[in-house]
Amino acid sequence: MTDQPKFEIEEVDAVPAPPRASVEDAETPRDTFERKRDYLEGFLAQKPQVAHAGEPGGDLYENVVEALKEIYDPEIPVNIYDLGLIYGVDVTADGEAKVTMTLTTPHCPVAETMPGEVELRVGAVPGVRDAEVLLVWDPPWGPDKMTDEARLELGML
């Protein structure tokens, strides 16, 4: 025979309640609120970082984009920037602007004149010393390149 453990059973009327947990150094809600307020004041007091003039958000870059938004495709009543014909805008600190663009098709009636107009308009932006336009066909333009504003203007949304 194996020895089995023996259990003793004792009946009681009540069990004393365990001691309540207490934390001596707990923060009061007032302390927590004060700290958050200080954090927010410091955060709100920070000045935004100024973008370089030729970077997105910089004055020169944004002025070049605005100039591009003034050029309209003659067949579609939407500017070439929102139409998605502009693939890239690079502006250096020296004022050199390079615009990479495409046209809706290689047989576009303005294929010979549009890049020249873009170069003239970008070159006329104050602060731009030299403007260059690269006309590319890859990737080909498609309606998916249009902004929501252009789609709305054309009734595609």
FIKOLZA-1660 file (N, C-alpha, C; in steps of 0.1 Angstrom, whole numbers, plus 5000, padded with zeros to 4 digits):
% residues 157
   i   px   py   pz ch aa at
   1 5008 4988 5000  A  M  N
   1 5000 5000 5000  A  M CA
   1 5009 5012 5000  A  M  C
   2 5004 5022 4993  A  T  N
   2 5011 5035 4993  A  T CA
   2 5006 5044 5003  A  T  C
   3 5015 5052 5007  A  D  N
   3 5011 5063 5017  A  D CA
   3 5005 5074 5010  A  D  C
   4 4992 5077 5013  A  Q  N
   4 4986 5088 5006  A  Q CA
   4 4986 5100 5016  A  Q  C
   5 4988 5112 5011  A  P  N
   5 4988 5124 5020  A  P CA
   5 4975 5125 5027  A  P  C
   6 4976 5129 5039  A  K  N
   6 4964 5131 5046  A  K CA
   6 4961 5146 5047  A  K  C
   7 4948 5149 5045  A  F  N
   7 4944 5163 5046  A  F CA
   7 4935 5164 5058  A  F  C
   8 4938 5175 5065  A  E  N
   8 4929 5178 5076  A  E CA
   8 4920 5189 5072  A  E  C
   9 4908 5187 5076  A  I  N
   9 4897 5197 5072  A  I CA
   9 4893 5204 5085  A  I  C
  10 4893 5218 5084  A  E  N
  10 4889 5225 5096  A  E CA
  10 4878 5235 5091  A  E  C
  11 4867 5235 5098  A  E  N
  11 4856 5244 5094  A  E CA
  11 4858 5257 5103  A  E  C
  12 4856 5268 5095  A  V  N
  12 4856 5281 5102  A  V CA
  12 4844 5289 5099  A  V  C
  13 4840 5299 5107  A  D  N
  13 4829 5307 5104  A  D CA
  13 4832 5319 5095  A  D  C
  14 4844 5324 5096  A  A  N
  14 4847 5335 5087  A  A CA
  14 4862 5336 5085  A  A  C
  15 4866 5343 5074  A  V  N
  15 4880 5344 5071  A  V CA
  15 4883 5359 5072  A  V  C
  16 4894 5363 5079  A  P  N
  16 4897 5377 5080  A  P CA
  16 4901 5383 5067  A  P  C
  17 4897 5395 5064  A  A  N
  17 4899 5402 5051  A  A CA
  17 4914 5405 5050  A  A  C
  18 4920 5404 5038  A  P  N
  18 4934 5406 5036  A  P CA
  18 4936 5421 5038  A  P  C
  19 4949 5425 5041  A  P  N
  19 4952 5439 5043  A  P CA
  19 4950 5447 5030  A  P  C
  20 4946 5459 5030  A  R  N
  20 4944 5467 5018  A  R CA
  20 4958 5471 5013  A  R  C
  21 4959 5472 5000  A  A  N
  21 4972 5476 4994  A  A CA
  21 4973 5491 4995  A  A  C
  22 4985 5496 4998  A  S  N
  22 4986 5511 4999  A  S CA
  22 5000 5514 4992  A  S  C
  23 5000 5525 4986  A  V  N
  23 5012 5530 4980  A  V CA
  23 5016 5543 4986  A  V  C
  24 5027 5544 4992  A  E  N
  24 5031 5556 4999  A  E CA
  24 5034 5568 4990  A  E  C
  25 5040 5565 4979  A  D  N
  25 5045 5576 4970  A  D CA
  25 5036 5578 4958  A  D  C
  26 5024 5575 4958  A  A  N
  26 5015 5576 4946  A  A CA
  26 5013 5591 4943  A  A  C
  27 5011 5593 4930  A  E  N
  27 5009 5607 4925  A  E CA
  27 4994 5610 4927  A  E  C
  28 4991 5622 4930  A  T  N
  28 4977 5626 4931  A  T CA
  28 4973 5630 4916  A  T  C
  29 4961 5631 4913  A  P  N
  29 4957 5635 4900  A  P CA
  29 4962 5649 4897  A  P  C
  30 4963 5658 4907  A  R  N
  30 4968 5671 4905  A  R CA
  30 4982 5671 4900  A  R  C
  31 4991 5662 4906  A  D  N
  31 5005 5661 4902  A  D CA
  31 5005 5657 4887  A  D  C
  32 4997 5647 4884  A  T  N
  32 4998 5642 4870  A  T CA
  32 4993 5653 4861  A  T  C
  33 4982 5660 4864  A  F  N
  33 4977 5671 4855  A  F CA
  33 4988 5682 4853  A  F  C
  34 4995 5686 4864  A  E  N
  34 5005 5696 4863  A  E CA
  34 5016 5692 4854  A  E  C
  35 5020 5679 4855  A  R  N
  35 5031 5675 4846  A  R CA
  35 5027 5675 4831  A  R  C
  36 5015 5670 4828  A  K  N
  36 5010 5670 4815  A  K CA
  36 5009 5684 4809  A  K  C
  37 5004 5694 4817  A  R  N
  37 5003 5707 4813  A  R CA
  37 5017 5713 4809  A  R  C
  38 5027 5710 4818  A  D  N
  38 5041 5715 4815  A  D CA
  38 5046 5709 4801  A  D  C
  39 5043 5696 4799  A  Y  N
  39 5047 5689 4787  A  Y CA
  39 5041 5696 4775  A  Y  C
  40 5028 5698 4776  A  L  N
  40 5021 5705 4765  A  L CA
  40 5026 5719 4762  A  L  C
  41 5028 5726 4773  A  E  N
  41 5033 5740 4771  A  E CA
  41 5047 5740 4764  A  E  C
  42 5055 5731 4767  A  G  N
  42 5068 5730 4761  A  G CA
  42 5067 5725 4746  A  G  C
  43 5058 5716 4744  A  F  N
  43 5056 5711 4730  A  F CA
  43 5050 5722 4722  A  F  C
  44 5040 5730 4727  A  L  N
  44 5034 5740 4719  A  L CA
  44 5043 5752 4717  A  L  C
  45 5053 5754 4726  A  A  N
  45 5062 5765 4725  A  A CA
  45 5073 5763 4714  A  A  C
  46 5075 5751 4710  A  Q  N
  46 5085 5748 4700  A  Q CA
  46 5081 5754 4686  A  Q  C
  47 5091 5760 4680  A  K  N
  47 5089 5766 4667  A  K CA
  47 5090 5755 4656  A  K  C
  48 5082 5755 4646  A  P  N
  48 5083 5745 4635  A  P CA
  48 5097 5747 4628  A  P  C
  49 5102 5735 4623  A  Q  N
  49 5115 5736 4616  A  Q CA
  49 5112 5742 4602  A  Q  C
  50 5120 5752 4599  A  V  N
  50 5118 5758 4586  A  V CA
  50 5125 5750 4575  A  V  C
  51 5117 5747 4565  A  A  N
  51 5122 5739 4554  A  A CA
  51 5131 5747 4545  A  A  C
  52 5141 5741 4539  A  H  N
  52 5150 5748 4530  A  H CA
  52 5142 5753 4519  A  H  C
  53 5145 5764 4513  A  A  N
  53 5137 5771 4503  A  A CA
  53 5134 5762 4491  A  A  C
  54 5143 5753 4488  A  G  N
  54 5141 5744 4476  A  G CA
  54 5135 5731 4479  A  G  C
  55 5132 5728 4492  A  E  N
  55 5125 5716 4496  A  E CA
  55 5110 5718 4496  A  E  C
  56 5103 5707 4495  A  P  N
  56 5088 5708 4497  A  P CA
  56 5085 5715 4510  A  P  C
  57 5076 5725 4509  A  G  N
  57 5073 5733 4521  A  G CA
  57 5081 5746 4521  A  G  C
  58 5092 5746 4514  A  G  N
  58 5100 5759 4513  A  G CA
  58 5094 5768 4503  A  G  C
  59 5097 5781 4505  A  D  N
  59 5091 5792 4497  A  D CA
  59 5094 5790 4482  A  D  C
  60 5106 5788 4478  A  L  N
  60 5110 5787 4464  A  L CA
  60 5103 5775 4458  A  L  C
  61 5103 5764 4464  A  Y  N
  61 5097 5751 4459  A  Y CA
  61 5082 5754 4457  A  Y  C
  62 5076 5759 4467  A  E  N
  62 5061 5761 4466  A  E CA
  62 5058 5772 4455  A  E  C
  63 5066 5782 4453  A  N  N
  63 5064 5791 4442  A  N CA
  63 5065 5785 4429  A  N  C
  64 5075 5775 4427  A  V  N
  64 5076 5768 4415  A  V CA
  64 5064 5760 4412  A  V  C
  65 5059 5753 4422  A  V  N
  65 5047 5745 4421  A  V CA
  65 5035 5754 4417  A  V  C
  66 5034 5765 4423  A  E  N
  66 5023 5775 4420  A  E CA
  66 5024 5779 4405  A  E  C
  67 5036 5781 4400  A  A  N
  67 5038 5785 4386  A  A CA
  67 5033 5774 4377  A  A  C
  68 5036 5761 4381  A  L  N
  68 5032 5750 4373  A  L CA
  68 5016 5748 4373  A  L  C
  69 5010 5752 4384  A  K  N
  69 4996 5751 4385  A  K CA
  69 4989 5762 4377  A  K  C
  70 4996 5771 4371  A  E  N
  70 4990 5782 4362  A  E CA
  70 4990 5777 4348  A  E  C
  71 4996 5766 4345  A  I  N
  71 4997 5761 4331  A  I CA
  71 4986 5750 4329  A  I  C
  72 4978 5752 4319  A  Y  N
  72 4967 5743 4317  A  Y CA
  72 4969 5735 4304  A  Y  C
  73 4965 5723 4304  A  D  N
  73 4965 5715 4292  A  D CA
  73 4954 5720 4283  A  D  C
  74 4957 5723 4270  A  P  N
  74 4947 5729 4261  A  P CA
  74 4935 5720 4258  A  P  C
  75 4936 5707 4260  A  E  N
  75 4924 5698 4257  A  E CA
  75 4916 5695 4270  A  E  C
  76 4923 5696 4281  A  I  N
  76 4916 5692 4294  A  I CA
  76 4916 5704 4303  A  I  C
  77 4905 5709 4308  A  P  N
  77 4905 5721 4316  A  P CA
  77 4910 5720 4330  A  P  C
  78 4922 5714 4332  A  V  N
  78 4929 5711 4345  A  V CA
  78 4943 5715 4343  A  V  C
  79 4949 5721 4354  A  N  N
  79 4963 5725 4353  A  N CA
  79 4972 5712 4352  A  N  C
  80 4984 5714 4347  A  I  N
  80 4993 5702 4344  A  I CA
  80 4998 5696 4357  A  I  C
  81 4998 5703 4368  A  Y  N
  81 5003 5697 4380  A  Y CA
  81 4992 5688 4386  A  Y  C
  82 4980 5693 4387  A  D  N
  82 4969 5684 4392  A  D CA
  82 4966 5673 4382  A  D  C
  83 4968 5675 4370  A  L  N
  83 4966 5665 4360  A  L CA
  83 4975 5653 4361  A  L  C
  84 4986 5655 4368  A  G  N
  84 4996 5645 4371  A  G CA
  84 5007 5644 4360  A  G  C
  85 5008 5655 4352  A  L  N
  85 5019 5655 4342  A  L CA
  85 5033 5658 4348  A  L  C
  86 5033 5663 4360  A  I  N
  86 5046 5667 4366  A  I CA
  86 5050 5655 4375  A  I  C
  87 5061 5649 4372  A  Y  N
  87 5066 5637 4379  A  Y CA
  87 5075 5641 4390  A  Y  C
  88 5082 5653 4389  A  G  N
  88 5091 5657 4399  A  G CA
  88 5095 5671 4398  A  G  C
  89 5098 5678 4409  A  V  N
  89 5103 5691 4410  A  V CA
  89 5114 5691 4419  A  V  C
  90 5126 5695 4414  A  D  N
  90 5138 5696 4422  A  D CA
  90 5143 5710 4421  A  D  C
  91 5145 5716 4433  A  V  N
  91 5150 5730 4433  A  V CA
  91 5162 5730 4443  A  V  C
  92 5174 5735 4438  A  T  N
  92 5186 5736 4447  A  T CA
  92 5186 5749 4454  A  T  C
  93 5195 5750 4464  A  A  N
  93 5197 5762 4471  A  A CA
  93 5202 5773 4462  A  A  C
  94 5209 5770 4451  A  D  N
  94 5214 5780 4442  A  D CA
  94 5204 5785 4432  A  D  C
  95 5192 5780 4433  A  G  N
  95 5181 5784 4424  A  G CA
  95 5180 5777 4411  A  G  C
  96 5186 5765 4410  A  E  N
  96 5184 5757 4398  A  E CA
  96 5172 5748 4400  A  E  C
  97 5163 5749 4390  A  A  N
  97 5151 5741 4391  A  A CA
  97 5150 5731 4380  A  A  C
  98 5147 5719 4383  A  K  N
  98 5146 5708 4373  A  K CA
  98 5132 5702 4375  A  K  C
  99 5125 5702 4364  A  V  N
  99 5111 5697 4364  A  V CA
  99 5111 5684 4355  A  V  C
 100 5106 5673 4360  A  T  N
 100 5105 5661 4352  A  T CA
 100 5090 5660 4349  A  T  C
 101 5087 5658 4337  A  M  N
 101 5072 5658 4333  A  M CA
 101 5070 5649 4321  A  M  C
 102 5057 5646 4319  A  T  N
 102 5053 5638 4307  A  T CA
 102 5041 5645 4301  A  T  C
 103 5036 5640 4291  A  L  N
 103 5024 5645 4284  A  L CA
 103 5014 5633 4284  A  L  C
 104 5001 5636 4281  A  T  N
 104 4991 5626 4281  A  T CA
 104 4994 5615 4271  A  T  C
 105 4999 5619 4259  A  T  N
 105 5003 5609 4249  A  T CA
 105 5015 5615 4242  A  T  C
 106 5023 5607 4235  A  P  N
 106 5034 5612 4227  A  P CA
 106 5029 5620 4215  A  P  C
 107 5017 5618 4211  A  H  N
 107 5011 5625 4200  A  H CA
 107 5003 5637 4204  A  H  C
 108 5005 5642 4216  A  C  N
 108 4998 5654 4221  A  C CA
 108 5001 5666 4212  A  C  C
 109 4991 5674 4209  A  P  N
 109 4994 5685 4200  A  P CA
 109 5003 5695 4206  A  P  C
 110 5005 5695 4219  A  V  N
 110 5014 5705 4225  A  V CA
 110 5028 5699 4229  A  V  C
 111 5031 5687 4223  A  A  N
 111 5043 5680 4226  A  A CA
 111 5056 5689 4224  A  A  C
 112 5055 5697 4214  A  E  N
 112 5067 5706 4211  A  E CA
 112 5067 5719 4219  A  E  C
 113 5056 5723 4223  A  T  N
 113 5055 5737 4229  A  T CA
 113 5054 5736 4245  A  T  C
 114 5048 5726 4250  A  M  N
 114 5045 5725 4264  A  M CA
 114 5058 5725 4273  A  M  C
 115 5068 5717 4270  A  P  N
 115 5080 5717 4278  A  P CA
 115 5087 5731 4277  A  P  C
 116 5086 5738 4266  A  G  N
 116 5092 5751 4265  A  G CA
 116 5084 5761 4274  A  G  C
 117 5071 5760 4274  A  E  N
 117 5063 5769 4283  A  E CA
 117 5066 5766 4297  A  E  C
 118 5067 5754 4301  A  V  N
 118 5070 5750 4315  A  V CA
 118 5084 5756 4319  A  V  C
 119 5094 5755 4310  A  E  N
 119 5107 5760 4313  A  E CA
 119 5106 5776 4315  A  E  C
 120 5099 5782 4306  A  L  N
 120 5097 5797 4307  A  L CA
 120 5090 5801 4320  A  L  C
 121 5080 5795 4323  A  R  N
 121 5072 5798 4336  A  R CA
 121 5080 5796 4348  A  R  C
 122 5087 5784 4349  A  V  N
 122 5095 5781 4361  A  V CA
 122 5107 5790 4362  A  V  C
 123 5113 5793 4350  A  G  N
 123 5124 5803 4350  A  G CA
 123 5120 5817 4354  A  G  C
 124 5108 5820 4353  A  A  N
 124 5103 5834 4357  A  A CA
 124 5100 5835 4371  A  A  C
 125 5100 5824 4379  A  V  N
 125 5097 5825 4393  A  V CA
 125 5109 5832 4400  A  V  C
 126 5106 5842 4408  A  P  N
 126 5117 5849 4415  A  P CA
 126 5125 5840 4424  A  P  C
 127 5138 5840 4422  A  G  N
 127 5147 5831 4430  A  G CA
 127 5152 5820 4422  A  G  C
 128 5145 5817 4410  A  V  N
 128 5150 5806 4402  A  V CA
 128 5160 5812 4392  A  V  C
 129 5172 5807 4392  A  R  N
 129 5183 5812 4384  A  R CA
 129 5183 5804 4370  A  R  C
 130 5180 5791 4370  A  D  N
 130 5180 5783 4358  A  D CA
 130 5170 5773 4359  A  D  C
 131 5163 5771 4348  A  A  N
 131 5152 5761 4348  A  A CA
 131 5155 5751 4337  A  A  C
 132 5152 5738 4340  A  E  N
 132 5154 5727 4330  A  E CA
 132 5142 5718 4331  A  E  C
 133 5138 5714 4319  A  V  N
 133 5126 5705 4318  A  V CA
 133 5131 5692 4312  A  V  C
 134 5128 5681 4318  A  L  N
 134 5131 5667 4313  A  L CA
 134 5117 5661 4309  A  L  C
 135 5115 5658 4296  A  L  N
 135 5103 5652 4292  A  L CA
 135 5105 5637 4291  A  L  C
 136 5098 5629 4299  A  V  N
 136 5099 5615 4299  A  V CA
 136 5086 5608 4295  A  V  C
 137 5087 5596 4290  A  W  N
 137 5075 5588 4286  A  W CA
 137 5074 5576 4295  A  W  C
 138 5083 5573 4304  A  D  N
 138 5082 5562 4313  A  D CA
 138 5083 5566 4327  A  D  C
 139 5074 5564 4335  A  P  N
 139 5061 5556 4333  A  P CA
 139 5051 5564 4325  A  P  C
 140 5043 5558 4317  A  P  N
 140 5034 5565 4309  A  P CA
 140 5023 5571 4318  A  P  C
 141 5018 5583 4313  A  W  N
 141 5007 5590 4321  A  W CA
 141 4994 5581 4320  A  W  C
 142 4987 5582 4331  A  G  N
 142 4974 5576 4332  A  G CA
 142 4965 5584 4341  A  G  C
 143 4952 5582 4340  A  P  N
 143 4943 5590 4349  A  P CA
 143 4945 5587 4364  A  P  C
 144 4952 5577 4367  A  D  N
 144 4955 5574 4381  A  D CA
 144 4965 5584 4387  A  D  C
 145 4971 5592 4379  A  K  N
 145 4981 5601 4383  A  K CA
 145 4975 5615 4387  A  K  C
 146 4962 5616 4384  A  M  N
 146 4955 5629 4387  A  M CA
 146 4952 5630 4402  A  M  C
 147 4952 5643 4406  A  T  N
 147 4948 5646 4420  A  T CA
 147 4933 5644 4421  A  T  C
 148 4928 5644 4434  A  D  N
 148 4914 5643 4436  A  D CA
 148 4907 5656 4431  A  D  C
 149 4914 5667 4432  A  E  N
 149 4908 5680 4427  A  E CA
 149 4906 5679 4412  A  E  C
 150 4915 5673 4404  A  A  N
 150 4914 5672 4390  A  A CA
 150 4903 5662 4386  A  A  C
 151 4902 5651 4394  A  R  N
 151 4891 5642 4391  A  R CA
 151 4877 5648 4394  A  R  C
 152 4877 5656 4404  A  L  N
 152 4864 5663 4407  A  L CA
 152 4860 5673 4396  A  L  C
 153 4870 5680 4392  A  E  N
 153 4868 5690 4381  A  E CA
 153 4863 5683 4368  A  E  C
 154 4868 5671 4366  A  L  N
 154 4864 5664 4354  A  L CA
 154 4852 5655 4355  A  L  C
 155 4846 5655 4367  A  G  N
 155 4834 5647 4370  A  G CA
 155 4838 5632 4372  A  G  C
 156 4850 5629 4376  A  M  N
 156 4854 5615 4377  A  M CA
 156 4852 5610 4391  A  M  C
 157 4848 5618 4400  A  L  N
 157 4846 5614 4414  A  L CA
 157 4831 5614 4418  A  L  C
% end
